[in-house]
Amino acid sequence: MIHATHTDVVNRLKRAEGHLRTIIEMIENQRECLEVAQQLHAVEKALQSAKRIYVQDHIDNCLEEAAGVMPREARNSLSEFKEIAKYL
């Protein structure tokens, strides 16, 4: 199932893929360690962001749909889970 955020996630991953290629070239060309580390950090953040968006989208669409109609207490627990998942 394709959701509205999937295009954004794919775009982020493609940018990260490009950055990884650049990092490999930087290492092969013996660029400064600090420059390489900064780029690695940027790729790591991009992947974390893509993961967070993808997981939240799954919760918002797939889990909500699977759960269906729920009592208020259960709905509150699902909402709390969605908030906690932002920190994964």
Beta strands, then each sheet from edge to edge (+ up, - down):
end
